[in-house]
Amino acid sequence: MSVAFIVYVVVIVVPYLRRKPYPAGDPDTFEWHFIVPCLDEQAVIGDTVRYLRGTFDTAHVWVVDDDSADRTAQVVRALSPREDGTPDPYLHLVRRRRPQARTGKGDALNAAYRALLDWSGRHIPKDRTIVAVVDADGRPAADCLAVCAANHLFGDAGVGAVQLDVWMSNRDTEPAHRSWWRRKFGMKLAQLQDLEFRTAIAAIQNSRGYTGTISMGGNGQFTRLSALDSIAGQDGRPWRGSLLEDFELGVHLLTAGWRTGFTTDSHVSQEGLYSLRRFLTQRTRWGQGTMQCGRYLRRIWDSPHLSTLGAAEMMYYLAQPWMQLVGSLLYPIPFLVLLFTTAGDPARVWEWFSDGAWILFAIYGSFGLAPFVIWGPVYQMKCLRSRNILRGIGMGFAYAAYIYTFYITSWRAVLRLIRRRNGWAKTRRNTELDGKPGRPAPRRPVASDMG
């Protein structure tokens, strides 16, 4: 299994390293709409709206306030008047109210989708209209529209959606904390998230271009409006009820016959999490969402639009959290046997070890760590443009330890499924400091909150 996994890593890392940039396209041939779903995002939404309107002056921005308890809606309203006092025709606020609100991020996106259709009427060129989903702390790069308009992406009429590369904007910024080790740990955690998205995930997405199964992410996700229409159904819901609504959207697009694209020629920046607790909560939600999407296995298998290799790749992805559960039970068994044997007859175990058994441990450790450690030097050289190989190897070992947290989150995810806890509390932003003026006050989590 370890050998097979190493071969898989080599197969995805080589095309990733060899990839060259593609020529950009003309963004003026499309109409662009950014959707920003918000729940209690007062701390960040103002800067995000100003950035989007200032960077993409002809793109529409749709902010969805999902019944926030703070001043999210008021912040957006204050930004609507332009310098001459007239309303900004490119800024739109969609407000939701409970009980319809706080039922999930997908429902908030669906509300914006329907508001966009009502606003545009029937005359909008849906095949030339692109809808982008950006988190409340997201910063799409200034060249992203031109990159997405390229001939191999939205310039191809068969491409229904494009996912940007994801970077962590705070990867080199220490969190504001009095404790030295927490500052260092928080920054390292943000750097490992940056490494994960820009190397391992980017390489996997790049390889999915060959299987035709590129998946969508929740931030920096661009979709053709006609593609959304094709899967929305009579109730106007292109996004469904899974906690992993981005991957779920990709499943529906691919099985409906659309192709999807991924590019590292541009990116969207977001905040990496400094807190291990918040990180585990986020990844538990992602793991649970992956488990929920298991209901689409039959749909994937039966789709005439997916090749056998593509269907197998998607099924492998959906099986990963379950494989992590099995692995967490099986992998410790040899070490437990060794521990008990050593306790009973340590001299015999030492003789066995010194007579050559140490080679087994060396091979096991090398094959078990190498597929993860390799991403450290790759990140150092390709992303940071640094030749500090030793630091890259150190990052690789840190990333190997980082990956083992997924065994924890897989168990937490399955326990949530058993307990039928299908909602989540919003992941708090790094800038949200309790008790500070202008910051939202602490609140109790709502079971159906949007993350």
Secondary structure, DSSP 8 states (H G I E B T S, - for coil): -HHHHHHHHHHHHHHHHH--------GGGSEEEEEEEESS-HHHHHHHHHHHHHHSTTSEEEEEE-S-SSSHHHHHHHHSB-TTS-B-TTEEEEE--TTTSSS-HHHHHHHHHHHHHHHHTT-S-GGGEEEEE--TT-EE-TTHHHHHTSTTTTTSTTEEEEEEEEEETTTT---S-S-HHHHHHHHHHHHHHHHIIIIIIHHHHHHHHHHT-----SSSEEEEHHHHHHHHTTTT-SS-S-S-HHHHHHHHHHHTT-EEEEEEEEEEEE-----HHHHHHHHHHHHHHHHHGGGGHHHHHH-TTS-HHHHHHHHHHHHHHHHHHHHHHHTHHHHHHHHHHHHH-HHHHHHHIIIIIHHHHHHHHHHHHHHHHTHHHHIIIIIS----HHHHHHHHHHHHHHHTHHHHHHHHHHHHHHTT---------TT--TT-TTS-------TT---
